[in-house]
Amino acid sequence: MAAVAKEEVRRFITECLKAVGAPAQAALDQADLLLQADRTGHFSHGLNRLEFYVNDIISGACEPKNVPVVLKESAATAWVDGKNALGATVGHFCMSLAMKKAKEAGVGWVTVKASNHFGMAGWWAQKAMREGLIGMAFTNSSPLLAPTRSKKVCRWKNLITGNTGTSVNP
C-alpha cells in the first residue's frame, strides 16, 4: 500500500474545507486535528470525518466563518458562545482561553454553547500539557441511544479526557 505524505493530506483537507467556505486558518486548524487523530490511532476522528464536516458546512449545520465570543467571564472562568463554528475553531478558542486563565489565576474553566464536533478529545488535553498545564476536555453529543423500550433516541454520550503527564508524542 502506498503512503501519502502528511503535508499532502493536510493540503487536501484544507482545500476541501476552503472550497465549501471555511477560512484558511479554520481549515488548517481542522486539518491538524484530523491528522493528529490518524497519527495517534484514533481513526474514527481522523480523515474519515472530513465528509461529515464538509456536508455540515454545505447544509448550513455549521458556520465556518463565525468566530466564538465570550459571553461572561471571571478571572478563572468563562462562558463562550461558539457561534456554531467548526469544532476545531471553537476548541482552540476555548482551550487557549482556559490556559491563559490557568496561567494567570491558577485554574481556568471554560464552558461553551453552540459548537460542533470538536474531534479527538485528547488533542485538547495535550494542548494544555505542551504548556506545562494539567488539561481536561469534556463534551457531549446529540441524542444517539434509545433506552430500553423507548421509541426515540434520548441518551447522549459524554466524553471526558485528561492528562497529568509532562510529555506528549509529537
DSSP file (Angstrom, degrees, kcal/mol; ACC not computed):
  #  RESIDUE AA STRUCTURE BP1 BP2  ACC     N-H-->O    O-->H-N    N-H-->O    O-->H-N    TCO  KAPPA ALPHA  PHI   PSI    X-CA   Y-CA   Z-CA
    1    1 A M              0   0    0      0, 0.0     2,-0.3     0, 0.0     0, 0.0   0.000 360.0 360.0 360.0 133.8    0.0    0.0    0.0
    2    2 A A        -     0   0    0      1,-0.0     2,-0.3     0, 0.0     0, 0.0  -0.576 360.0-135.3 -80.8 140.1    1.3    3.4   -0.9
    3    3 A A        -     0   0    0     -2,-0.3     2,-0.5     0, 0.0    -1,-0.0  -0.683   8.9-139.3 -93.1 149.4    1.6    6.1    1.8
    4    4 A V        -     0   0    0     -2,-0.3     5,-0.1     2,-0.0     0, 0.0  -0.928  29.4-107.7-108.5 132.6    0.5    9.6    1.3
    5    5 A A    >>  -     0   0    0     -2,-0.5     4,-2.0     1,-0.1     3,-0.6  -0.258  22.5-123.6 -60.3 142.0    2.7   12.4    2.7
    6    6 A K  H 3> S+     0   0    0      1,-0.3     4,-2.6     2,-0.2     5,-0.2   0.888 111.6  53.0 -53.2 -44.7    1.4   14.1    5.8
    7    7 A E  H 3> S+     0   0    0      1,-0.2     4,-2.3     2,-0.2    -1,-0.3   0.833 107.0  52.5 -65.0 -31.5    1.6   17.6    4.1
    8    8 A E  H <> S+     0   0    0     -3,-0.6     4,-2.4     2,-0.2    -1,-0.2   0.901 110.5  47.0 -70.1 -40.1   -0.3   16.3    1.1
    9    9 A V  H  X S+     0   0    0     -4,-2.0     4,-2.6     2,-0.2     5,-0.2   0.920 112.3  50.7 -65.3 -43.0   -3.1   15.1    3.4
   10   10 A R  H  X S+     0   0    0     -4,-2.6     4,-2.5     1,-0.2    -2,-0.2   0.918 111.3  48.3 -59.5 -44.5   -3.1   18.4    5.2
   11   11 A R  H  X S+     0   0    0     -4,-2.3     4,-2.8     2,-0.2     5,-0.2   0.917 111.1  50.7 -61.7 -44.4   -3.3   20.3    1.9
   12   12 A F  H  X S+     0   0    0     -4,-2.4     4,-2.4     2,-0.2    -2,-0.2   0.936 112.4  45.1 -61.0 -48.8   -6.2   18.1    0.8
   13   13 A I  H  X S+     0   0    0     -4,-2.6     4,-2.3     1,-0.2     5,-0.2   0.940 114.7  49.0 -60.1 -47.8   -8.2   18.6    3.9
   14   14 A T  H  X S+     0   0    0     -4,-2.5     4,-2.6    -5,-0.2    -2,-0.2   0.919 112.0  47.6 -59.6 -46.2   -7.6   22.3    3.9
   15   15 A E  H  X S+     0   0    0     -4,-2.8     4,-2.1     1,-0.2    -1,-0.2   0.882 110.2  52.8 -65.9 -38.1   -8.5   22.7    0.3
   16   16 A C  H  X S+     0   0    0     -4,-2.4     4,-0.8    -5,-0.2    -1,-0.2   0.933 113.0  43.8 -61.3 -45.5  -11.7   20.7    0.7
   17   17 A L  H ><>S+     0   0    0     -4,-2.3     5,-2.5     1,-0.2     3,-0.7   0.891 113.5  50.1 -69.4 -39.7  -12.8   22.9    3.7
   18   18 A K  H ><5S+     0   0    0     -4,-2.6     3,-1.6     1,-0.2    -1,-0.2   0.869 102.9  62.4 -64.7 -35.2  -11.9   26.1    2.0
   19   19 A A  H 3<5S+     0   0    0     -4,-2.1    -1,-0.2     1,-0.3    -2,-0.2   0.759 106.4  44.9 -63.2 -25.0  -13.8   25.0   -1.1
   20   20 A V  T <<5S-     0   0    0     -4,-0.8    -1,-0.3    -3,-0.7    -2,-0.2   0.263 134.4 -81.7-104.9  12.0  -17.0   25.0    0.9
   21   21 A G  T < 5S+     0   0    0     -3,-1.6    -3,-0.2     1,-0.3    -2,-0.1   0.465  77.8 141.4 112.8   1.5  -16.4   28.3    2.7
   22   22 A A      < -     0   0    0     -5,-2.5    -1,-0.3    -6,-0.1    43,-0.1  -0.576  53.9-115.5 -76.3 136.7  -14.1   27.7    5.6
   23   23 A P     >  -     0   0    0      0, 0.0     4,-2.5     0, 0.0     5,-0.2  -0.306  31.6-105.7 -63.5 157.0  -11.5   30.5    6.2
   24   24 A A  H  > S+     0   0    0      1,-0.2     4,-2.4     2,-0.2     5,-0.2   0.894 118.1  46.6 -54.6 -47.7   -7.9   29.4    5.7
   25   25 A Q  H  > S+     0   0    0      1,-0.2     4,-2.7     2,-0.2    -1,-0.2   0.904 112.3  49.8 -66.6 -40.2   -7.0   29.3    9.4
   26   26 A A  H  > S+     0   0    0      1,-0.2     4,-2.2     2,-0.2    -1,-0.2   0.907 112.2  49.0 -62.2 -41.2  -10.1   27.4   10.4
   27   27 A A  H  X S+     0   0    0     -4,-2.5     4,-2.4     2,-0.2    -2,-0.2   0.900 111.9  48.4 -65.6 -41.3   -9.4   24.9    7.6
   28   28 A L  H  X S+     0   0    0     -4,-2.4     4,-2.7    -5,-0.2    -2,-0.2   0.915 110.9  50.5 -65.0 -43.3   -5.8   24.5    8.8
   29   29 A D  H  X S+     0   0    0     -4,-2.7     4,-1.9     1,-0.2    -2,-0.2   0.921 112.9  46.3 -60.4 -43.8   -6.8   24.0   12.4
   30   30 A Q  H  X S+     0   0    0     -4,-2.2     4,-2.3    -5,-0.2    -1,-0.2   0.903 111.8  51.8 -65.7 -40.8   -9.4   21.3   11.4
   31   31 A A  H  X S+     0   0    0     -4,-2.4     4,-2.7     1,-0.2     5,-0.2   0.920 108.8  49.9 -62.0 -44.9   -6.8   19.6    9.2
   32   32 A D  H  X S+     0   0    0     -4,-2.7     4,-2.3     1,-0.2    -1,-0.2   0.890 110.8  50.3 -62.0 -39.1   -4.2   19.5   12.0
   33   33 A L  H  X S+     0   0    0     -4,-1.9     4,-1.8    -5,-0.2    -1,-0.2   0.923 112.3  46.1 -64.6 -45.5   -6.8   18.0   14.4
   34   34 A L  H  X S+     0   0    0     -4,-2.3     4,-2.0     1,-0.2    13,-0.3   0.910 113.0  50.2 -64.7 -42.4   -7.8   15.3   11.8
   35   35 A L  H  X S+     0   0    0     -4,-2.7     4,-2.8     1,-0.2    -2,-0.2   0.916 109.0  51.0 -62.7 -43.7   -4.2   14.4   11.0
   36   36 A Q  H  X S+     0   0    0     -4,-2.3     4,-1.7     1,-0.2     6,-0.3   0.887 107.3  54.4 -63.1 -37.8   -3.3   14.1   14.7
   37   37 A A  H  <>S+     0   0    0     -4,-1.8     5,-2.8     8,-0.3     3,-0.2   0.946 112.6  42.6 -60.6 -47.5   -6.2   11.7   15.3
   38   38 A D  H ><5S+     0   0    0     -4,-2.0     3,-1.4     1,-0.2    -2,-0.2   0.910 111.7  54.7 -64.9 -41.6   -5.0    9.5   12.5
   39   39 A R  H 3<5S+     0   0    0     -4,-2.8    -1,-0.2     1,-0.3    -2,-0.2   0.791 111.9  44.5 -63.0 -27.9   -1.3    9.7   13.5
   40   40 A T  T 3<5S-     0   0    0     -4,-1.7    -1,-0.3    -3,-0.2    -2,-0.2   0.246 121.9-102.1-103.9  12.7   -2.2    8.6   17.1
   41   41 A G  T < 5S+     0   0    0     -3,-1.4     2,-1.1     1,-0.1    -3,-0.2   0.585  83.6 126.7  84.4  10.2   -4.5    5.7   16.0
   42   42 A H    > < +     0   0    0     -5,-2.8     3,-2.2    -6,-0.3    -1,-0.1  -0.512  26.1 162.2 -95.7  64.6   -7.9    7.5   16.6
   43   43 A F  G >   +     0   0    0     -2,-1.1     3,-1.3     1,-0.3     5,-0.4   0.722  63.2  68.5 -63.6 -23.9   -9.1    6.7   13.1
   44   44 A S  G 3  S+     0   0    0      1,-0.2    -1,-0.3    -3,-0.2    -2,-0.1   0.680 108.6  39.0 -67.2 -15.0  -12.7    7.4   14.0
   45   45 A H  G <  S+     0   0    0     -3,-2.2    75,-0.4   -11,-0.1    -8,-0.3   0.126 106.8  79.4-120.6  18.6  -11.8   11.0   14.4
   46   46 A G  S X  S-     0   0    0     -3,-1.3     3,-2.5    -9,-0.2     4,-0.3   0.146 105.1 -33.8-102.9-142.0   -9.4   11.4   11.5
   47   47 A L  G >  S+     0   0    0    -13,-0.3     3,-2.0     1,-0.3     4,-0.4   0.778 123.6  70.8 -54.4 -31.9   -9.6   11.9    7.8
   48   48 A N  G 3  S+     0   0    0     -5,-0.4     3,-0.3     1,-0.3     4,-0.3   0.677  91.8  60.7 -64.2 -13.2  -12.7    9.8    7.6
   49   49 A R  G X> S+     0   0    0     -3,-2.5     4,-1.9     1,-0.2     3,-0.5   0.584  78.6  90.1 -84.8 -10.9  -14.6   12.6    9.3
   50   50 A L  H <> S+     0   0    0     -3,-2.0     4,-2.7    -4,-0.3     5,-0.2   0.891  82.3  54.7 -54.9 -43.8  -13.9   15.1    6.6
   51   51 A E  H 3> S+     0   0    0     -4,-0.4     4,-2.6    -3,-0.3    -1,-0.3   0.890 107.0  51.6 -58.4 -39.9  -17.0   14.2    4.6
   52   52 A F  H <> S+     0   0    0     -3,-0.5     4,-2.4    -4,-0.3    -1,-0.2   0.929 111.1  47.0 -63.0 -45.1  -19.1   15.0    7.7
   53   53 A Y  H  X S+     0   0    0     -4,-1.9     4,-2.0     2,-0.2    -2,-0.2   0.926 113.1  48.7 -63.6 -44.6  -17.5   18.4    8.2
   54   54 A V  H  X S+     0   0    0     -4,-2.7     4,-2.6     1,-0.2    -2,-0.2   0.935 113.3  47.1 -60.5 -47.1  -17.9   19.3    4.5
   55   55 A N  H  X S+     0   0    0     -4,-2.6     4,-2.6    -5,-0.2     6,-0.3   0.870 109.1  54.4 -64.6 -36.9  -21.6   18.2    4.5
   56   56 A D  H  X>S+     0   0    0     -4,-2.4     6,-1.7    -5,-0.2     5,-1.3   0.887 111.3  45.6 -63.8 -37.8  -22.3   20.1    7.7
   57   57 A I  H ><5S+     0   0    0     -4,-2.0     3,-0.8     4,-0.2    -2,-0.2   0.941 113.4  48.7 -68.9 -47.0  -20.9   23.3    6.1
   58   58 A I  H 3<5S+     0   0    0     -4,-2.6    -2,-0.2     1,-0.2    -1,-0.2   0.895 113.4  47.1 -59.9 -41.3  -22.8   22.8    2.9
   59   59 A S  H 3<5S-     0   0    0     -4,-2.6    -1,-0.2    -5,-0.2    -2,-0.2   0.612 113.6-116.2 -78.0 -11.5  -26.1   22.1    4.7
   60   60 A G  T <<5S+     0   0    0     -3,-0.8    -3,-0.2    -4,-0.7    -4,-0.1   0.502  82.6 122.2  87.3   4.0  -25.7   25.1    7.0
   61   61 A A  S   <S+     0   0    0     -5,-1.3     2,-0.4    -6,-0.3    -4,-0.2   0.733  78.5  37.5 -68.9 -20.9  -25.4   23.0   10.1
   62   62 A C        -     0   0    0     -6,-1.7    -2,-0.2    -7,-0.1    23,-0.2  -0.988  69.6-153.2-132.3 140.1  -22.0   24.6   10.7
   63   63 A E    >   -     0   0    0     21,-3.2     3,-1.6    -2,-0.4    23,-0.2  -0.818  12.8-176.4-114.2  89.2  -21.0   28.2   10.1
   64   64 A P  T 3  S+     0   0    0      0, 0.0    22,-0.2     0, 0.0    -1,-0.1   0.679  77.8  57.9 -66.2 -18.8  -17.2   28.0    9.5
   65   65 A K  T 3  S+     0   0    0    -43,-0.1    20,-0.1    20,-0.1   -43,-0.0   0.603  84.6 104.2 -85.9 -10.8  -16.7   31.8    9.1
   66   66 A N    <   -     0   0    0     -3,-1.6    20,-0.2    17,-0.1    18,-0.0  -0.340  60.5-146.8 -72.0 153.8  -18.1   32.5   12.6
   67   67 A V        -     0   0    0     18,-0.1    14,-0.1    -2,-0.0    -2,-0.1  -0.979  20.4-113.8-122.5 131.3  -15.8   33.4   15.5
   68   68 A P        -     0   0    0      0, 0.0     2,-0.3     0, 0.0    14,-0.2  -0.221  31.5-158.1 -60.4 152.9  -16.5   32.4   19.1
   69   69 A V  E     -A   81   0A   0     12,-2.1    12,-3.0     0, 0.0     2,-0.5  -0.983  19.8-116.0-134.4 147.5  -17.3   35.1   21.6
   70   70 A V  E     -A   80   0A   0     -2,-0.3    10,-0.3    10,-0.2     3,-0.1  -0.710  25.8-177.1 -81.3 125.3  -17.0   35.3   25.4
   71   71 A L  E     -     0   0A   0      8,-3.3     2,-0.3    -2,-0.5     9,-0.2   0.822  69.9  -5.2 -89.0 -37.7  -20.5   35.8   26.9
   72   72 A K  E    S+A   79   0A   0      7,-1.4     7,-2.9     2,-0.0    -1,-0.4  -0.980  70.5 172.1-157.4 143.2  -19.4   36.1   30.6
   73   73 A E  E     -A   78   0A   0     -2,-0.3     5,-0.2     5,-0.2     2,-0.2  -0.997  16.6-168.9-155.4 159.8  -16.1   35.7   32.4
   74   74 A S        -     0   0    0      3,-2.5    -2,-0.0    -2,-0.3     0, 0.0  -0.665  56.5 -78.9-128.2-172.8  -14.3   36.0   35.7
   75   75 A A  S    S+     0   0    0     -2,-0.2    30,-0.2     1,-0.2    29,-0.1   0.844 130.7  21.0 -60.6 -32.7  -10.5   35.7   36.4
   76   76 A A  S    S+     0   0    0     29,-0.1    33,-2.8    32,-0.1     2,-0.3   0.472 121.7  51.9-116.8  -4.4  -10.7   31.9   36.3
   77   77 A T  E     - b   0 109A   0     31,-0.2    -3,-2.5    24,-0.1     2,-0.3  -0.897  50.9-178.7-134.2 160.5  -13.9   31.1   34.3
   78   78 A A  E     -Ab  73 110A   0     31,-1.6    33,-2.4    -2,-0.3     2,-0.5  -0.980  18.5-148.6-155.6 149.5  -15.6   31.9   31.0
   79   79 A W  E     -Ab  72 111A   0     -7,-2.9    -8,-3.3    -2,-0.3    -7,-1.4  -0.991  27.3-165.5-117.8 123.1  -18.8   31.1   29.2
   80   80 A V  E     -Ab  70 112A   0     31,-2.9    33,-2.3    -2,-0.5     2,-0.7  -0.869  21.3-144.8-116.5 140.6  -18.3   31.1   25.4
   81   81 A D  E     -Ab  69 113A   0    -12,-3.0   -12,-2.1    -2,-0.4    33,-0.2  -0.928  11.4-159.6 -97.6 114.4  -20.8   31.1   22.5
   82   82 A G    >   -     0   0    0     31,-3.5     3,-2.0    -2,-0.7    32,-0.2   0.578  22.2-139.2 -72.3  -8.9  -19.2   29.0   19.8
   83   83 A K  T 3   -     0   0    0     30,-0.3    32,-0.2     1,-0.3   -17,-0.1   0.736  57.0 -74.6  57.0  24.1  -21.4   30.7   17.2
   84   84 A N  T 3  S+     0   0    0     30,-3.1   -21,-3.2    29,-0.2    -1,-0.3   0.763  91.0 153.3  62.2  26.7  -21.9   27.3   15.5
   85   85 A A    <   -     0   0    0     -3,-2.0    31,-0.2    29,-0.5    -1,-0.1  -0.184  56.8 -63.6 -76.2 174.7  -18.3   27.5   14.1
   86   86 A L     >  -     0   0    0    -20,-0.2     4,-2.2   -23,-0.2     3,-0.3  -0.301  49.6-119.1 -56.4 144.2  -16.1   24.5   13.3
   87   87 A G  H  > S+     0   0    0     30,-0.5     4,-3.1     1,-0.2     5,-0.2   0.853 113.1  53.4 -57.6 -38.3  -15.3   22.4   16.4
   88   88 A A  H  > S+     0   0    0     29,-0.2     4,-2.6     2,-0.2    -1,-0.2   0.882 108.0  51.1 -66.4 -37.0  -11.6   23.0   16.0
   89   89 A T  H  > S+     0   0    0     -3,-0.3     4,-2.0     2,-0.2    -2,-0.2   0.941 115.3  41.5 -62.9 -47.6  -12.1   26.7   15.8
   90   90 A V  H  X S+     0   0    0     -4,-2.2     4,-2.8     2,-0.2     5,-0.2   0.907 114.1  52.8 -67.8 -42.4  -14.2   26.7   19.0
   91   91 A G  H  X S+     0   0    0     -4,-3.1     4,-2.9    -5,-0.2     5,-0.3   0.924 110.2  46.8 -59.8 -46.5  -11.9   24.2   20.7
   92   92 A H  H  X S+     0   0    0     -4,-2.6     4,-2.3     2,-0.2     5,-0.3   0.925 113.6  49.2 -61.5 -44.5   -8.8   26.3   20.0
   93   93 A F  H  X S+     0   0    0     -4,-2.0     4,-2.0    -5,-0.2    -2,-0.2   0.951 116.6  41.0 -58.8 -51.0  -10.5   29.4   21.2
   94   94 A C  H  X S+     0   0    0     -4,-2.8     4,-2.6     2,-0.2    -2,-0.2   0.902 116.5  46.6 -69.3 -42.9  -11.8   27.8   24.5
   95   95 A M  H  X S+     0   0    0     -4,-2.9     4,-2.5    -5,-0.2    -1,-0.2   0.896 112.4  50.9 -69.8 -37.4   -8.6   25.9   25.3
   96   96 A S  H  X S+     0   0    0     -4,-2.3     4,-2.2    -5,-0.3    -1,-0.2   0.914 112.7  47.0 -62.8 -41.6   -6.4   28.9   24.7
   97   97 A L  H  X S+     0   0    0     -4,-2.0     4,-2.4    -5,-0.3    -2,-0.2   0.912 112.0  49.9 -65.5 -43.2   -8.6   31.0   26.9
   98   98 A A  H  X S+     0   0    0     -4,-2.6     4,-2.4     1,-0.2    -2,-0.2   0.904 111.6  48.6 -62.5 -41.6   -8.6   28.3   29.6
   99   99 A M  H  X S+     0   0    0     -4,-2.5     4,-2.3     2,-0.2    -1,-0.2   0.900 110.5  50.9 -66.9 -40.0   -4.8   28.0   29.5
  100  100 A K  H  X S+     0   0    0     -4,-2.2     4,-1.7     1,-0.2    -2,-0.2   0.933 112.7  46.3 -60.9 -46.1   -4.4   31.8   29.7
  101  101 A K  H  X S+     0   0    0     -4,-2.4     4,-3.6     1,-0.2     6,-0.5   0.891 110.7  53.0 -64.9 -39.5   -6.7   31.9   32.8
  102  102 A A  H  X S+     0   0    0     -4,-2.4     4,-1.7     1,-0.2    -1,-0.2   0.899 109.8  48.2 -63.2 -40.3   -4.9   29.0   34.4
  103  103 A K  H  < S+     0   0    0     -4,-2.3    -1,-0.2     1,-0.2    -2,-0.2   0.845 121.6  35.8 -68.2 -32.9   -1.5   30.7   34.0
  104  104 A E  H  < S+     0   0    0     -4,-1.7    -2,-0.2    -5,-0.2    -1,-0.2   0.838 133.3  22.3 -89.7 -35.8   -2.9   34.0   35.4
  105  105 A A  H  < S-     0   0    0     -4,-3.6    -3,-0.2    -5,-0.2    -2,-0.2   0.476 103.0-109.6-114.2  -5.1   -5.4   32.7   38.1
  106  106 A G  S  < S+     0   0    0     -4,-1.7     2,-0.3    -5,-0.5    -4,-0.2   0.165  97.2  41.8  95.5 -19.6   -4.1   29.2   38.9
  107  107 A V        -     0   0    0     -6,-0.5     2,-0.4   -32,-0.1    -2,-0.2  -0.979  62.7-161.3-154.6 149.0   -7.1   27.5   37.2
  108  108 A G        +     0   0    0     -2,-0.3     2,-0.5    -7,-0.1   -31,-0.2  -0.945   8.6 178.4-139.2 118.5   -9.1   28.0   34.0
  109  109 A W  E     +b   77   0A   0    -33,-2.8   -31,-1.6    -2,-0.4     2,-0.4  -0.978   6.2 178.2-119.5 124.1  -12.5   26.6   33.4
  110  110 A V  E     -b   78   0A   0     -2,-0.5     2,-0.3   -33,-0.2   -31,-0.2  -0.992   6.5-170.3-128.8 129.4  -14.3   27.5   30.1
  111  111 A T  E     -b   79   0A   0    -33,-2.4   -31,-2.9    -2,-0.4     2,-0.4  -0.842   9.2-160.6-113.4 156.1  -17.7   26.2   29.0
  112  112 A V  E     -b   80   0A   0     -2,-0.3     2,-0.3   -33,-0.2   -31,-0.2  -0.978  10.4-166.5-138.7 147.8  -19.2   26.6   25.6
  113  113 A K  E     +b   81   0A   0    -33,-2.3   -31,-3.5    -2,-0.4   -30,-0.3  -0.877  69.9  31.0-123.0 162.5  -22.5   26.5   23.9
  114  114 A A  S    S+     0   0    0     -2,-0.3   -30,-3.1   -33,-0.2   -29,-0.5   0.947  83.7 134.0  57.3  57.2  -23.4   26.4   20.2
  115  115 A S        -     0   0    0    -31,-0.2     2,-0.2    -3,-0.2    -1,-0.2  -0.588  43.7-133.2-119.3-174.9  -20.3   24.4   19.0
  116  116 A N        -     0   0    0    -31,-0.2   -31,-0.1    -2,-0.2   -54,-0.0  -0.733  54.6 -39.8-131.0-179.0  -19.8   21.4   16.7
  117  117 A H        -     0   0    0     -2,-0.2   -30,-0.5     1,-0.2   -29,-0.2  -0.183  50.8-163.1 -47.1 121.0  -17.9   18.2   16.8
  118  118 A F        -     0   0    0      1,-0.3    -1,-0.2   -31,-0.2     2,-0.0   0.262  27.5-136.1-100.8  14.0  -14.6   19.1   18.4
  119  119 A G        +     0   0    0      4,-0.1     2,-0.5     3,-0.0    -1,-0.3  -0.290  64.4  11.3  78.6-155.4  -12.7   16.0   17.3
  120  120 A M    >>  -     0   0    0    -75,-0.4     3,-1.5   -87,-0.2     4,-0.6  -0.471  64.8-150.3 -65.5 114.0  -10.3   13.8   19.3
  121  121 A A  H >> S+     0   0    0     -2,-0.5     4,-1.1     1,-0.3     3,-1.1   0.836  91.6  64.6 -59.2 -35.1  -10.8   15.0   22.9
  122  122 A G  H 3> S+     0   0    0      1,-0.2     4,-2.6     2,-0.2    -1,-0.3   0.771  88.0  70.4 -60.9 -26.1   -7.2   14.1   23.8
  123  123 A W  H <> S+     0   0    0     -3,-1.5     4,-1.6     1,-0.2    -1,-0.2   0.890  99.4  47.8 -56.3 -40.9   -5.9   16.8   21.4
  124  124 A W  H <X S+     0   0    0     -3,-1.1     4,-1.3    -4,-0.6    -1,-0.2   0.888 111.0  48.7 -73.4 -39.1   -7.2   19.5   23.7
  125  125 A A  H  X S+     0   0    0     -4,-1.1     4,-2.1     1,-0.2    -1,-0.2   0.890 111.0  52.3 -65.0 -38.6   -5.7   18.0   26.9
  126  126 A Q  H  X S+     0   0    0     -4,-2.6     4,-2.4     1,-0.2    -2,-0.2   0.850 101.3  60.8 -65.6 -34.0   -2.4   17.6   25.1
  127  127 A K  H  < S+     0   0    0     -4,-1.6     4,-0.5     1,-0.2    -1,-0.2   0.918 108.5  43.6 -58.7 -43.3   -2.5   21.3   24.1
  128  128 A A  H ><>S+     0   0    0     -4,-1.3     5,-2.2     1,-0.2     3,-1.4   0.906 110.3  55.5 -67.4 -41.8   -2.5   22.1   27.8
  129  129 A M  H ><5S+     0   0    0     -4,-2.1     3,-2.2     1,-0.3    -2,-0.2   0.875  99.7  59.7 -61.2 -37.2    0.2   19.6   28.6
  130  130 A R  T 3<5S+     0   0    0     -4,-2.4    -1,-0.3     1,-0.3    -2,-0.2   0.719 105.8  50.3 -63.2 -18.9    2.5   21.2   26.0
  131  131 A E  T < 5S-     0   0    0     -3,-1.4    -1,-0.3    -4,-0.5    -2,-0.2   0.271 125.4-103.1 -99.8   9.0    2.2   24.4   28.0
  132  132 A G  T < 5S+     0   0    0     -3,-2.2     2,-0.3     1,-0.3    -3,-0.2   0.717  83.3 123.1  78.3  21.2    3.1   22.6   31.3
  133  133 A L      < -     0   0    0     -5,-2.2     2,-0.5    -8,-0.1    -1,-0.3  -0.761  68.8-112.4-112.7 158.1   -0.5   22.5   32.5
  134  134 A I        -     0   0    0     -2,-0.3     2,-0.4    -3,-0.1    30,-0.2  -0.797  43.4-161.9 -83.5 128.9   -2.9   19.8   33.5
  135  135 A G  E     +C  163   0B   0     28,-0.5    28,-1.8    -2,-0.5     2,-0.3  -0.911  18.3 178.1-121.6 143.8   -5.6   19.7   30.9
  136  136 A M  E     -C  162   0B   0     -2,-0.4     2,-0.4    26,-0.2    26,-0.2  -0.988   5.5-169.5-135.9 147.4   -9.1   18.2   30.7
  137  137 A A  E     -C  161   0B   0     24,-2.2    24,-2.0    -2,-0.3     2,-0.3  -0.997   4.9-175.4-138.4 134.7  -11.7   18.3   28.0
  138  138 A F  E     +C  160   0B   0     -2,-0.4     2,-0.3    22,-0.2    22,-0.2  -0.938   8.7 164.3-126.0 147.7  -15.3   17.3   28.3
  139  139 A T  E     -C  159   0B   0     20,-2.1    20,-1.2    -2,-0.3     2,-0.2  -0.967  17.6-157.1-151.7 169.8  -18.0   17.1   25.6
  140  140 A N        -     0   0    0     -2,-0.3     2,-0.3    18,-0.2    18,-0.2  -0.689  15.5-140.8-132.6-168.9  -21.4   15.6   24.9
  141  141 A S        -     0   0    0     16,-0.3     3,-0.1    -2,-0.2    -2,-0.0  -0.887  29.4 -78.3-146.0 174.6  -23.3   14.8   21.7
  142  142 A S  S    S-     0   0    0     -2,-0.3    15,-0.3     1,-0.2    12,-0.1  -0.360  76.1 -67.4 -68.0 161.1  -26.6   14.9   20.1
  143  143 A P        +     0   0    0      0, 0.0    13,-0.2     0, 0.0    -1,-0.2  -0.307  64.9 158.8 -55.4 131.1  -29.0   12.1   21.2
  144  144 A L        +     0   0    0     11,-3.3     2,-0.4     1,-0.2    12,-0.2   0.601  47.7  60.3-126.0 -25.7  -27.6    8.8   20.0
  145  145 A L  B     -D  155   0C   0     10,-1.8     9,-2.7     7,-0.0    10,-1.9  -0.869  60.1-145.7-120.4 142.8  -29.1    6.0   22.1
  146  146 A A        -     0   0    0     -2,-0.4     7,-0.2     7,-0.3     3,-0.1  -0.922  26.0-129.2-103.1 122.4  -32.6    4.8   22.7
  147  147 A P    >   -     0   0    0      0, 0.0     3,-2.5     0, 0.0     5,-0.1  -0.229  50.9 -64.8 -62.1 160.6  -33.2    3.4   26.3
  148  148 A T  T 3  S+     0   0    0      1,-0.3     3,-0.1     3,-0.0     0, 0.0  -0.217 123.6   3.5 -50.1 130.3  -34.9    0.0   26.6
  149  149 A R  T 3  S+     0   0    0      1,-0.2    -1,-0.3    -3,-0.1     2,-0.2   0.513  97.8 137.9  67.9  10.0  -38.4    0.1   25.2
  150  150 A S    <   -     0   0    0     -3,-2.5    -1,-0.2     1,-0.1    -4,-0.1  -0.563  49.8-149.8 -82.9 149.8  -38.1    3.7   24.1
  151  151 A K  S    S+     0   0    0     -2,-0.2     2,-0.3    -3,-0.1    -1,-0.1   0.526  79.0  34.9 -93.4  -8.3  -39.5    4.8   20.7
  152  152 A K  S    S-     0   0    0     -5,-0.1     2,-0.2    -7,-0.1    -1,-0.1  -0.972  86.9 -99.4-144.4 159.0  -36.9    7.6   20.3
  153  153 A V        +     0   0    0     -2,-0.3    -7,-0.3    -7,-0.2     3,-0.0  -0.552  48.0 148.4 -75.8 140.5  -33.3    8.3   21.0
  154  154 A C        +     0   0    0     -9,-2.7     2,-0.4    -2,-0.2    -8,-0.2   0.301  39.5  93.3-155.4   8.9  -32.7   10.5   24.0
  155  155 A R  B     -D  145   0C   0    -10,-1.9   -11,-3.3   -13,-0.0   -10,-1.8  -0.869  53.0-157.2-112.8 147.6  -29.4    9.5   25.5
  156  156 A W        -     0   0    0     -2,-0.4     2,-0.5   -13,-0.2   -14,-0.1  -0.694  18.2-120.0-113.5 164.3  -26.1   11.1   24.9
  157  157 A K        -     0   0    0    -15,-0.3     2,-0.6    -2,-0.2   -16,-0.3  -0.910  23.4-158.8-101.3 140.6  -22.5   10.1   25.1
  158  158 A N        -     0   0    0     -2,-0.5     2,-0.3   -18,-0.2   -18,-0.2  -0.941  10.4-161.0-122.9 107.4  -20.5   12.2   27.5
  159  159 A L  E     -C  139   0B   0    -20,-1.2   -20,-2.1    -2,-0.6     2,-0.4  -0.649   8.8-174.6 -95.8 144.8  -16.8   12.0   26.8
  160  160 A I  E     +C  138   0B   0     -2,-0.3     2,-0.3   -22,-0.2   -22,-0.2  -0.998   5.9 171.5-135.4 137.5  -14.0   13.0   29.2
  161  161 A T  E     +C  137   0B   0    -24,-2.0   -24,-2.2    -2,-0.4     2,-0.3  -0.974   6.0 163.1-139.7 156.6  -10.3   13.2   28.6
  162  162 A G  E     -C  136   0B   0     -2,-0.3     2,-0.3   -26,-0.2   -26,-0.2  -0.980  19.0-148.9-161.3 170.2   -7.4   14.5   30.7
  163  163 A N  E     +C  135   0B   0    -28,-1.8   -28,-0.5    -2,-0.3    -2,-0.0  -0.991  19.4 171.1-145.2 152.1   -3.7   14.5   31.3
  164  164 A T        +     0   0    0     -2,-0.3   -30,-0.1   -30,-0.2    -1,-0.1   0.212  54.9 107.7-136.5   7.0   -1.3   14.8   34.2
  165  165 A G        -     0   0    0      2,-0.1     3,-0.1     1,-0.1    -2,-0.1  -0.044  65.7-133.7 -80.0-176.0    1.9   13.9   32.3
  166  166 A T  S    S+     0   0    0      1,-0.1     2,-0.3   -32,-0.0    -1,-0.1   0.324  79.3  52.0-123.2   4.8    4.8   16.1   31.3
  167  167 A S        -     0   0    0    -35,-0.0     2,-0.4     2,-0.0    -2,-0.1  -0.989  56.1-161.3-143.8 154.9    5.3   14.9   27.7
  168  168 A V        -     0   0    0     -2,-0.3   -42,-0.0   -39,-0.1     0, 0.0  -0.992  30.2-113.0-132.6 137.9    3.4   14.5   24.5
  169  169 A N              0   0    0     -2,-0.4  -129,-0.0     1,-0.2    -2,-0.0  -0.538 360.0 360.0 -65.6 135.3    4.2   12.4   21.5
  170  170 A P              0   0    0      0, 0.0    -1,-0.2     0, 0.0  -134,-0.0   0.508 360.0 360.0 -66.1 360.0    4.8   14.9   18.6
